[in-house]
Amino acid sequence: MSKAVFYHAGCPVCVDAEQVVLDYLDNSKITTEIVHLGTERNRIKEAEEAGIKSVPALVIGGNVYHINFGASLDEVKG
Amino acid sequence: MSKAVFYHAGCPVCVDAEQVVLDYLDNSKITTEIVHLGTERNRIKEAEEAGIKSVPALVIGGNVYHINFGASLDEVKG
């Protein structure tokens, strides 16, 4: 079973992308954790180290997939 | 059954994103068509009209999800 982590910050672009992730990723092949960096601020460092430049982003097996552009990670860090 | 169209241009970023789409989208919920705009150039207009600015991009139900950045649509048009 693969693991995906979807990082977002509650922005409209994020919510829209989250819906696709929740609706269409195959739960029999991959488990997805949803991380809201606006509230789970202790996960920001981990997101940065994974190579995330903006949210929303999906991390699967060490690869980062930025999905459209909601906000830069710098903006999320504030 | 929803329908997704994944547009790409054969670039390394595209191939990487395509693998995720093929491996992890739930085939019981969504059918995915793969379109290579480098070879299927008659589909470029449709991609543009869908709102695609760069590839790779996934279109689901009228929404465009640009996944990372491989090449601009202008570059694909050449």
gemmi code that builds the backbone of each chain (N, CA, C; Angstrom):
import gemmi

chains = {
    "A": [
        ("MET", (0.852, -1.208, 0.000), (0.000, 0.000, 0.000), (0.885, 1.254, 0.000)),
        ("SER", (0.661, 2.110, -0.954), (1.414, 3.360, -0.992), (0.780, 4.366, -0.045)),
        ("LYS", (1.554, 5.384, 0.273), (1.023, 6.425, 1.136), (1.169, 7.783, 0.467)),
        ("ALA", (0.108, 8.550, 0.524), (0.142, 9.905, -0.001), (-0.146, 10.870, 1.140)),
        ("VAL", (0.470, 12.038, 1.081), (0.127, 13.098, 2.019), (-0.282, 14.313, 1.199)),
        ("PHE", (-1.479, 14.801, 1.463), (-1.982, 15.979, 0.763), (-1.865, 17.167, 1.711)),
        ("TYR", (-1.028, 18.131, 1.334), (-0.833, 19.323, 2.153), (-1.639, 20.474, 1.576)),
        ("HIS", (-2.335, 21.176, 2.425), (-3.096, 22.321, 1.948), (-3.161, 23.386, 3.030)),
        ("ALA", (-3.839, 24.473, 2.728), (-3.942, 25.561, 3.707), (-5.347, 26.143, 3.730)),
        ("GLY", (-6.315, 25.336, 3.299), (-7.702, 25.771, 3.381), (-8.158, 26.747, 2.311)),
        ("CYS", (-7.264, 27.075, 1.388), (-7.623, 28.031, 0.333), (-8.599, 27.386, -0.661)),
        ("PRO", (-9.341, 28.193, -1.403), (-10.309, 27.635, -2.361), (-9.676, 26.660, -3.363)),
        ("VAL", (-8.501, 26.994, -3.863), (-7.807, 26.094, -4.797), (-7.470, 24.778, -4.094)),
        ("CYS", (-7.108, 24.898, -2.810), (-6.785, 23.705, -2.018), (-8.004, 22.805, -1.845)),
        ("VAL", (-9.125, 23.406, -1.498), (-10.348, 22.645, -1.235), (-10.792, 21.907, -2.495)),
        ("ASP", (-10.665, 22.593, -3.615), (-11.035, 21.999, -4.894), (-10.144, 20.793, -5.215)),
        ("ALA", (-8.848, 20.939, -5.017), (-7.920, 19.835, -5.290), (-8.136, 18.691, -4.305)),
        ("GLU", (-8.418, 19.048, -3.060), (-8.648, 18.016, -2.029), (-9.817, 17.119, -2.432)),
        ("GLN", (-10.847, 17.735, -3.012), (-12.020, 16.965, -3.408), (-11.660, 15.893, -4.428)),
        ("VAL", (-10.794, 16.248, -5.370), (-10.359, 15.276, -6.383), (-9.570, 14.148, -5.729)),
        ("VAL", (-8.673, 14.532, -4.829), (-7.849, 13.542, -4.137), (-8.742, 12.576, -3.351)),
        ("LEU", (-9.711, 13.145, -2.627), (-10.593, 12.305, -1.811), (-11.535, 11.469, -2.669)),
        ("ASP", (-12.009, 12.058, -3.763), (-13.003, 11.371, -4.590), (-12.397, 10.291, -5.483)),
        ("TYR", (-11.206, 10.552, -6.001), (-10.738, 9.693, -7.095), (-9.477, 8.873, -6.856)),
        ("LEU", (-8.728, 9.136, -5.773), (-7.585, 8.250, -5.540), (-8.116, 6.899, -5.078)),
        ("ASP", (-7.452, 5.862, -5.519), (-7.898, 4.495, -5.264), (-7.477, 4.047, -3.863)),
        ("ASN", (-8.452, 4.003, -2.962), (-8.167, 3.656, -1.565), (-7.653, 2.239, -1.381)),
        ("SER", (-7.820, 1.404, -2.401), (-7.309, 0.047, -2.274), (-5.819, -0.010, -2.605)),
        ("LYS", (-5.304, 1.088, -3.187), (-3.883, 1.117, -3.561), (-3.079, 2.124, -2.761)),
        ("ILE", (-3.768, 3.133, -2.254), (-3.042, 4.217, -1.605), (-3.870, 4.795, -0.451)),
        ("THR", (-3.193, 5.058, 0.655), (-3.872, 5.723, 1.774), (-3.424, 7.174, 1.769)),
        ("THR", (-4.370, 8.060, 1.983), (-4.058, 9.484, 1.896), (-4.304, 10.183, 3.217)),
        ("GLU", (-3.275, 10.870, 3.674), (-3.397, 11.699, 4.870), (-3.572, 13.150, 4.430)),
        ("ILE", (-4.509, 13.830, 5.035), (-4.734, 15.235, 4.697), (-4.128, 16.107, 5.798)),
        ("VAL", (-3.252, 17.020, 5.426), (-2.601, 17.890, 6.413), (-2.918, 19.350, 6.098)),
        ("HIS", (-3.545, 20.024, 7.040), (-3.867, 21.452, 6.896), (-2.746, 22.232, 7.576)),
        ("LEU", (-1.873, 22.822, 6.762), (-0.697, 23.498, 7.317), (-1.053, 24.778, 8.060)),
        ("GLY", (-2.260, 25.290, 7.830), (-2.688, 26.477, 8.556), (-2.948, 26.166, 10.030)),
        ("THR", (-3.413, 24.954, 10.293), (-3.709, 24.573, 11.674), (-2.630, 23.632, 12.238)),
        ("GLU", (-2.067, 22.782, 11.357), (-1.008, 21.870, 11.827), (0.349, 22.472, 11.466)),
        ("ARG", (0.687, 23.542, 12.146), (1.879, 24.310, 11.770), (3.174, 23.554, 12.080)),
        ("ASN", (3.098, 22.567, 12.944), (4.287, 21.755, 13.248), (4.642, 20.812, 12.096)),
        ("ARG", (3.799, 20.787, 11.044), (4.101, 19.945, 9.880), (4.737, 20.757, 8.749)),
        ("ILE", (4.865, 22.077, 8.934), (5.398, 22.931, 7.860), (6.833, 22.532, 7.491)),
        ("LYS", (7.642, 22.270, 8.524), (9.045, 21.919, 8.279), (9.138, 20.650, 7.420)),
        ("GLU", (8.329, 19.673, 7.763), (8.300, 18.410, 7.013), (7.883, 18.647, 5.560)),
        ("ALA", (6.894, 19.534, 5.367), (6.443, 19.853, 3.997), (7.574, 20.508, 3.207)),
        ("GLU", (8.267, 21.411, 3.883), (9.387, 22.120, 3.245), (10.486, 21.128, 2.864)),
        ("GLU", (10.789, 20.226, 3.769), (11.845, 19.234, 3.517), (11.452, 18.262, 2.405)),
        ("ALA", (10.149, 18.056, 2.234), (9.690, 17.174, 1.149), (9.839, 17.848, -0.211)),
        ("GLY", (10.078, 19.166, -0.201), (10.271, 19.884, -1.457), (9.055, 20.683, -1.902)),
        ("ILE", (8.099, 20.853, -1.001), (6.884, 21.589, -1.350), (7.164, 23.086, -1.422)),
        ("LYS", (6.777, 23.676, -2.546), (6.972, 25.111, -2.756), (5.665, 25.874, -2.590)),
        ("SER", (4.552, 25.183, -2.841), (3.244, 25.834, -2.750), (2.199, 24.779, -2.406)),
        ("VAL", (1.055, 25.262, -1.974), (-0.071, 24.357, -1.717), (-1.189, 24.704, -2.687)),
        ("PRO", (-2.057, 23.751, -3.003), (-2.052, 22.370, -2.549), (-0.948, 21.538, -3.217)),
        ("ALA", (-0.494, 20.532, -2.470), (0.514, 19.622, -3.011), (0.288, 18.225, -2.458)),
        ("LEU", (0.601, 17.264, -3.303), (0.445, 15.863, -2.932), (1.827, 15.222, -2.961)),
        ("VAL", (2.191, 14.550, -1.891), (3.485, 13.862, -1.845), (3.233, 12.362, -1.871)),
        ("ILE", (3.832, 11.700, -2.861), (3.706, 10.241, -2.975), (5.099, 9.671, -3.180)),
        ("GLY", (5.500, 8.797, -2.269), (6.798, 8.137, -2.414), (7.961, 9.085, -2.662)),
        ("GLY", (7.974, 10.184, -1.954), (9.089, 11.114, -2.077), (8.968, 12.092, -3.227)),
        ("ASN", (7.971, 11.911, -4.086), (7.758, 12.858, -5.187), (6.681, 13.858, -4.814)),
        ("VAL", (6.915, 15.114, -5.202), (5.955, 16.173, -4.894), (5.180, 16.537, -6.148)),
        ("TYR", (3.867, 16.577, -6.020), (3.009, 17.007, -7.122), (2.242, 18.249, -6.695)),
        ("HIS", (2.717, 19.403, -7.172), (2.006, 20.645, -6.905), (0.799, 20.668, -7.828)),
        ("ILE", (-0.373, 20.898, -7.261), (-1.612, 20.879, -8.044), (-2.170, 22.300, -8.097)),
        ("ASN", (-2.109, 22.902, -9.268), (-2.461, 24.320, -9.405), (-1.692, 25.137, -8.363)),
        ("PHE", (-2.133, 26.344, -8.109), (-1.408, 27.188, -7.157), (-2.400, 27.901, -6.262)),
        ("GLY", (-2.339, 27.600, -4.973), (-3.211, 28.279, -4.023), (-2.460, 29.354, -3.271)),
        ("ALA", (-1.318, 28.953, -2.699), (-0.483, 29.884, -1.940), (0.923, 29.302, -1.865)),
        ("SER", (1.905, 30.174, -1.795), (3.278, 29.700, -1.656), (3.485, 29.205, -0.227)),
        ("LEU", (4.481, 28.353, -0.043), (4.753, 27.857, 1.307), (5.205, 29.023, 2.195)),
        ("ASP", (5.898, 29.994, 1.597), (6.305, 31.174, 2.362), (5.091, 31.922, 2.906)),
        ("GLU", (4.047, 32.024, 2.090), (2.819, 32.683, 2.562), (2.182, 31.887, 3.702)),
        ("VAL", (2.219, 30.573, 3.578), (1.646, 29.728, 4.627), (2.425, 29.889, 5.931)),
        ("LYS", (3.756, 30.011, 5.781), (4.594, 30.197, 6.962), (4.311, 31.546, 7.625)),
        ("GLY", (3.970, 32.531, 6.806), (3.545, 33.835, 7.310), (4.642, 34.632, 7.977)),
    ],
    "B": [
        ("MET", (-20.063, 7.355, -13.711), (-18.605, 7.296, -13.956), (-18.114, 8.646, -14.459)),
        ("SER", (-17.161, 9.202, -13.739), (-16.569, 10.464, -14.179), (-15.541, 10.201, -15.261)),
        ("LYS", (-15.201, 11.269, -15.959), (-14.190, 11.133, -17.003), (-13.078, 12.147, -16.772)),
        ("ALA", (-11.853, 11.681, -16.872), (-10.699, 12.564, -16.771), (-9.933, 12.505, -18.076)),
        ("VAL", (-9.336, 13.611, -18.438), (-8.420, 13.618, -19.577), (-7.085, 14.159, -19.089)),
        ("PHE", (-6.045, 13.373, -19.281), (-4.699, 13.774, -18.881), (-3.956, 14.212, -20.134)),
        ("TYR", (-3.593, 15.496, -20.171), (-2.865, 16.045, -21.318), (-1.392, 16.156, -20.973)),
        ("HIS", (-0.550, 15.706, -21.869), (0.885, 15.832, -21.620), (1.610, 16.022, -22.945)),
        ("ALA", (2.925, 16.115, -22.852), (3.703, 16.322, -24.072), (4.975, 15.482, -24.068)),
        ("GLY", (4.930, 14.404, -23.294), (6.074, 13.493, -23.309), (7.277, 13.932, -22.488)),
        ("CYS", (7.181, 15.080, -21.826), (8.305, 15.592, -21.038), (8.504, 14.743, -19.779)),
        ("PRO", (9.704, 14.773, -19.172), (9.942, 13.968, -17.967), (8.946, 14.258, -16.852)),
        ("VAL", (8.616, 15.527, -16.636), (7.632, 15.885, -15.604), (6.274, 15.277, -15.939)),
        ("CYS", (5.972, 15.260, -17.252), (4.702, 14.676, -17.710), (4.640, 13.180, -17.445)),
        ("VAL", (5.710, 12.494, -17.765), (5.761, 11.036, -17.618), (5.616, 10.651, -16.150)),
        ("ASP", (6.261, 11.427, -15.299), (6.187, 11.180, -13.867), (4.751, 11.362, -13.359)),
        ("ALA", (4.104, 12.432, -13.782), (2.722, 12.681, -13.349), (1.775, 11.633, -13.932)),
        ("GLU", (2.035, 11.234, -15.163), (1.190, 10.227, -15.812), (1.190, 8.929, -15.011)),
        ("GLN", (2.357, 8.585, -14.471), (2.459, 7.345, -13.710), (1.545, 7.374, -12.492)),
        ("VAL", (1.473, 8.524, -11.829), (0.595, 8.660, -10.663), (-0.862, 8.524, -11.083)),
        ("VAL", (-1.204, 9.199, -12.178), (-2.576, 9.153, -12.685), (-2.963, 7.707, -13.027)),
        ("LEU", (-2.065, 7.012, -13.717), (-2.357, 5.632, -14.119), (-2.358, 4.679, -12.930)),
        ("ASP", (-1.460, 4.914, -11.990), (-1.320, 3.981, -10.864), (-2.404, 4.167, -9.803)),
        ("TYR", (-2.801, 5.416, -9.569), (-3.588, 5.656, -8.359), (-5.003, 6.178, -8.551)),
        ("LEU", (-5.388, 6.609, -9.745), (-6.791, 7.004, -9.900), (-7.641, 5.747, -9.869)),
        ("ASP", (-8.804, 5.876, -9.263), (-9.681, 4.727, -9.052), (-10.494, 4.444, -10.317)),
        ("ASN", (-10.105, 3.391, -11.009), (-10.755, 3.046, -12.288), (-12.224, 2.680, -12.142)),
        ("SER", (-12.645, 2.402, -10.918), (-14.058, 2.079, -10.719), (-14.906, 3.347, -10.612)),
        ("LYS", (-14.231, 4.498, -10.448), (-14.958, 5.757, -10.308), (-14.723, 6.704, -11.473)),
        ("ILE", (-13.594, 6.527, -12.142), (-13.222, 7.500, -13.171), (-12.469, 6.797, -14.306)),
        ("THR", (-12.806, 7.180, -15.526), (-12.050, 6.654, -16.664), (-11.130, 7.766, -17.144)),
        ("THR", (-9.919, 7.397, -17.446), (-8.930, 8.407, -17.816), (-8.425, 8.204, -19.229)),
        ("GLU", (-8.517, 9.262, -20.005), (-7.957, 9.242, -21.359), (-6.625, 9.992, -21.315)),
        ("ILE", (-5.623, 9.416, -21.941), (-4.304, 10.053, -21.989), (-4.125, 10.683, -23.377)),
        ("VAL", (-3.827, 11.969, -23.406), (-3.641, 12.661, -24.685), (-2.241, 13.263, -24.751)),
        ("HIS", (-1.490, 12.834, -25.734), (-0.134, 13.358, -25.956), (-0.237, 14.471, -26.997)),
        ("LEU", (-0.135, 15.716, -26.509), (-0.337, 16.856, -27.408), (0.785, 17.026, -28.428)),
        ("GLY", (1.913, 16.376, -28.166), (3.008, 16.450, -29.139), (2.685, 15.663, -30.396)),
        ("THR", (1.931, 14.589, -30.234), (1.585, 13.760, -31.392), (0.129, 13.979, -31.825)),
        ("GLU", (-0.757, 14.239, -30.841), (-2.167, 14.498, -31.182), (-2.412, 16.009, -31.211)),
        ("ARG", (-1.831, 16.633, -32.216), (-1.836, 18.090, -32.251), (-3.230, 18.660, -32.535)),
        ("ASN", (-4.104, 17.840, -33.062), (-5.486, 18.290, -33.288), (-6.276, 18.425, -31.983)),
        ("ARG", (-5.666, 18.036, -30.866), (-6.332, 18.160, -29.561), (-5.872, 19.425, -28.812)),
        ("ILE", (-4.910, 20.150, -29.389), (-4.370, 21.330, -28.691), (-5.455, 22.386, -28.457)),
        ("LYS", (-6.293, 22.594, -29.473), (-7.338, 23.621, -29.347), (-8.288, 23.280, -28.185)),
        ("GLU", (-8.671, 22.038, -28.119), (-9.551, 21.574, -27.042), (-8.897, 21.769, -25.666)),
        ("ALA", (-7.602, 21.491, -25.581), (-6.883, 21.677, -24.312), (-6.875, 23.154, -23.928)),
        ("GLU", (-6.629, 23.985, -24.911), (-6.611, 25.432, -24.676), (-7.984, 25.907, -24.198)),
        ("GLU", (-9.012, 25.434, -24.853), (-10.376, 25.843, -24.497), (-10.777, 25.332, -23.108)),
        ("ALA", (-10.174, 24.233, -22.684), (-10.462, 23.708, -21.344), (-9.798, 24.570, -20.270)),
        ("GLY", (-8.874, 25.431, -20.691), (-8.213, 26.324, -19.742), (-6.812, 25.884, -19.357)),
        ("ILE", (-6.259, 24.945, -20.119), (-4.927, 24.443, -19.803), (-3.861, 25.462, -20.204)),
        ("LYS", (-2.992, 25.775, -19.253), (-1.909, 26.730, -19.482), (-0.573, 26.027, -19.653)),
        ("SER", (-0.466, 24.847, -19.053), (0.793, 24.100, -19.126), (0.491, 22.614, -18.998)),
        ("VAL", (1.463, 21.812, -19.373), (1.341, 20.360, -19.191), (2.415, 19.899, -18.225)),
        ("PRO", (2.183, 18.812, -17.491), (0.998, 17.970, -17.537), (-0.203, 18.615, -16.846)),
        ("ALA", (-1.396, 18.257, -17.314), (-2.618, 18.757, -16.713), (-3.698, 17.684, -16.806)),
        ("LEU", (-4.530, 17.669, -15.781), (-5.621, 16.707, -15.715), (-6.924, 17.499, -15.713)),
        ("VAL", (-7.839, 17.149, -16.611), (-9.139, 17.820, -16.650), (-10.205, 16.846, -16.159)),
        ("ILE", (-10.932, 17.261, -15.122), (-12.020, 16.443, -14.584), (-13.247, 17.329, -14.434)),
        ("GLY", (-14.306, 16.954, -15.111), (-15.563, 17.681, -14.971), (-15.438, 19.181, -15.187)),
        ("GLY", (-14.656, 19.565, -16.167), (-14.534, 20.988, -16.486), (-13.497, 21.731, -15.655)),
        ("ASN", (-12.946, 21.064, -14.637), (-11.899, 21.694, -13.831), (-10.524, 21.239, -14.304)),
        ("VAL", (-9.592, 22.183, -14.329), (-8.234, 21.870, -14.774), (-7.305, 21.788, -13.571)),
        ("TYR", (-6.532, 20.718, -13.501), (-5.536, 20.551, -12.448), (-4.163, 20.460, -13.101)),
        ("HIS", (-3.430, 21.579, -13.027), (-2.057, 21.568, -13.531), (-1.203, 20.860, -12.492)),
        ("ILE", (-0.447, 19.881, -12.914), (0.375, 19.099, -11.984), (1.843, 19.404, -12.248)),
        ("ASN", (2.462, 20.103, -11.318), (3.827, 20.596, -11.527), (3.895, 21.350, -12.860)),
        ("PHE", (5.086, 21.526, -13.388), (5.206, 22.281, -14.632), (6.207, 21.589, -15.540)),
        ("GLY", (5.740, 21.111, -16.673), (6.635, 20.496, -17.649), (6.942, 21.450, -18.776)),
        ("ALA", (5.905, 22.007, -19.371), (6.058, 22.950, -20.481), (4.775, 23.765, -20.594)),
        ("SER", (4.916, 24.997, -21.061), (3.722, 25.822, -21.266), (2.992, 25.329, -22.510)),
        ("LEU", (1.714, 25.640, -22.584), (0.962, 25.232, -23.772), (1.510, 25.942, -25.008)),
        ("ASP", (1.990, 27.156, -24.826), (2.597, 27.891, -25.941), (3.817, 27.139, -26.480)),
        ("GLU", (4.614, 26.587, -25.582), (5.778, 25.808, -26.020), (5.331, 24.558, -26.778)),
        ("VAL", (4.261, 23.945, -26.302), (3.751, 22.745, -26.961), (3.245, 23.092, -28.364)),
        ("LYS", (2.623, 24.276, -28.464), (2.117, 24.714, -29.768), (3.266, 24.989, -30.747)),
        ("GLY", (4.378, 25.446, -30.177), (5.608, 25.647, -30.956), (5.536, 26.776, -31.968)),
    ],
}
model = gemmi.Model(1)
for chain_id, residues in chains.items():
    chain = gemmi.Chain(chain_id)
    for i, (resn, *xyz) in enumerate(residues, 1):
        res = gemmi.Residue()
        res.name, res.seqid = resn, gemmi.SeqId(i, " ")
        for name, pos in zip(("N", "CA", "C"), xyz):
            atom = gemmi.Atom()
            atom.name, atom.element = name, gemmi.Element(name[0])
            atom.pos, atom.b_iso = gemmi.Position(*pos), 0.0
            res.add_atom(atom)
        chain.add_residue(res)
    model.add_chain(chain)
structure = gemmi.Structure()
structure.add_model(model)
structure.setup_entities()
